Amino acid sequence: MLVTNIRYLHSWLYLVMYAALLQVLTKALQLHPAASGLWSYAAAWEFEHNSNAAAARTLMQRGLRMCKGSQQLWLEYFRMELMFAHKLRTRRRILGLNAAPGGTSTQHLMQNHSLPDVSVWCKS
């Protein structure tokens, strides 16, 4: 009985802390919409703690609209998208779904150089 109560208390405290953090982040973003670090933190919280990539992506895109010149926010957005792609690739590997939609694996396409060379896009 005591263990059940402790688990219940732990869950309740986590929920209260989550609600408080959400309120604080929301208010902070309203007061400081040009603070790119707040947008990045809010998106990271959604992505890492809530496992909600769609909400994290929405927060990042909103932050990019508010902080147009923030290179750091763009880098964080790119990092988040790479982490999301890595999660998807890992999930597909674990589930045994390595084949791409055409029945061809991504590694096979890369070995045959069928994918575009992105280094051309990155030249200054």
Buried (B, 14 or more C-beta within 10 A) or exposed (E): EEEEEEEEEEEEEEEEEEEEEBEEBEEBBEEEBEBBBBBBBBBBBBBEEEEBBEBBBEBBEBBBEBBEEBEEBBEBBEEBBEBBEEEEEEEBEEEEEEEEEEEEEEEEEEEEEEEEEEEEEEEE
